[in-house]
Amino acid sequence: MEVNLEMFKQNYLVVGLSDEDIAKVAELAKLEVVSRGHEIVKLGARDPDLYIILDGIAMVYRKGGALLGERGPCSVIGEISLVDNQPRSAYVISKASLTYAHIDGRVLRQFMYQNKEIGFIMLSNLARVLSMRLREASETIEDLRGQLADPWIYTE
């Protein structure tokens, strides 16, 4: 099965690329369809693969089962490991039937290196999203910090 190019065009990884360049990136992808409860990303895994959700919802969990959020159509999963080549920081499970494009991270890195203009745009897109997520995490930390009470202050 081929990746639905119209749906693939809507993910943030390829924003700013021409239709021709998007088609080149989509050619790297393998279409996968999974049922509810399928583990797409394993916590701690050491692969740099990227996943683009085309249809359905995926649940993102941290160690211990804390839900980080849901990712729906056009969302990209795995960008952190693609960039830093470190073990996976979360695990991802399909909420119901899910269709996604799976791109081997090593192949994608090689493609980006060989096609530097395309690669620059894709890395810029990844940097924007990672920056946005870092800002959100910082705001969450600040909000939590404001909720902490000093245990030494006596209140009735």
N, C-alpha and C positions, 0 to 999 in steps of 0.2 A: 504494500500500500504506500502511496505517496503522501507526503505532507500537504495539507490544504494550504496553498500559498496565500490565499486571501486572509485566512486566520493567522498564519505565521507572520504576515506583514504587520500585524497589530501589536506584537510584543516589543518592549522597550529596547531590547538588544539591537534591533535593526533600524530604529528611528533615524532618519536622515540618509539612509542608503537608497540607491535607485532600485527600481523593481528588478533589474537585471542582477544587481549585486545581492539583493535579498534572495533571489532564486538560487544563486551560488551557495549562499549560506544554508538555505533549506535543503539543498542536495546533500549536505553533510549529515542530515538528520535521519533517524530511523523512527518511523511511526510506531507507537505502542499503545495498545488498548488493554486496560486492566480493570478488574472488578473491585468492589468495595473491600477495604482492608489491606490492599496490596502495598507493601513497603517499597516505595520508589527510591528513597535515600535512606541509607543506614547510618545512624550516629557512629562517628569514629572511623567510617570507611575512608580509605586513602585513594580516592579517585577524583579527578578534576572535571568529571562529566557535568554537562549542563542539560537541564530539562525545561521544556517550554510547554506549559499547559495549553492545550487547544480546546478541550471541552471537559467540563466537570470541575470538581473542587478537591483540593489536596489540603490536608491538615499538617501543620508544621509544629513539632513538639521538641522541647529541650529534654535533656537528661532528667529522669525522674518523672516524666510525663506532663510537665507544664506546657500548656498550649501556648504557642507563640502567635499563632494566627492561621488564617485560611488563605489559600492562594487559588484564584480562579483563572478563567480563560485569559490568555495572553501574558500570564505571569511567568517569570523565569525563576527557576530553582537551581541552586548550586553555584551561583556566581562567586561566592566567597572562596570556595575551594578551587574554582577555576583560576582566580586571581592569585591566591596566596599558597596554593599547593599544600595546604595543611589538612588534617583529618576533618571530616564533616562535623559541624557544630550542632546539628539537629537531625532529627529523622522526620521523614515525610511519608504520610500514608494517605491513600485515596479514600475520600469520604463516601463515594459511590463509584459508579462506572466512570472511568477517567481515560481521556485520550491525550497523549502528550508526544512531543518530539524529543527524542533522546539524541544528544550530540556528544560524541566522544571528545572529552576535553583536550586530549593530546592532539587529535586531528584538528580541532578548532584552533588551538594555539598555533599549530603549524600553518594553517590557512591564514590566520591573522598576520603571521610573520611574513608569509609570502605575498600577501596582498595588503601592504602597509597602509594604504589609504582607507580601505575597508576596516582593517584592524584598528586604526586610530579612532575612527568613528565609534566602533563597537566598544573599545576601551573607555572612551569618553562617556558613552551611555552607561556603562557599568559603574564608572566612577560617580556619576550623578546619583544613581540609585543607592550605591553604598553610602554616599555622603548623606542622603536623605534618611536612610535607616540609622545611621550613626546619630544624626540630630534627634530623631525620634527616641532612640535609646537614651540619649543625654537628657531629654525632657522627662522621660519616665523616671530616670534616676533622681532628677531634681524634685519631681513631684513626690517620690517616695521619701526622699530626705526630709521634705517639709512635713511629712506625716509622722516622722519619728518623734517620740516624746522623750524628754530627759527623765530617766528613771529616778534621779536624785531630787527632782523638784516635787515638793509635797503639795498635793492637791486633795481637796475633799470632795 
